């Protein structure tokens, strides 16, 4: 059996391990089951914001992830305080199913290695709040080969 739904969703996330960041964005995502195997993927644009009263750092971000119990994602972020910034590439891996994932990521700085307030290690909890269903598919094993 195959079942999947595709949505436009609001993405929310919390990232810690050092500086604490909140994230809000928009995603196109799909999740479902193929046989007995769950699967999910998402592509998104979002912004991380440092949760601090003492300093301001914002990080526009684009990325994608896939999950089937385990999760893997790739992200590109630009951390800035309005005066200077640092471009970072963050691969991540962890656990994920449907609209949730818990991942560990590592920020690889591509520019301005001296920019402050960027976590080298990032532990993130991400969820998707489905806003609009785009497509739904249902089928049997003969329709969808494994």
Secondary structure as UniProt FT lines:
FT   STRAND          2..16
FT   STRAND          21..34
FT   TURN            35..36
FT   STRAND          37..50
FT   STRAND          58..67
FT   STRAND          69..80
FT   STRAND          85..97
FT   TURN            98..99
FT   STRAND          100..109
FT   TURN            113..114
FT   STRAND          121..139
FT   TURN            141..143
//
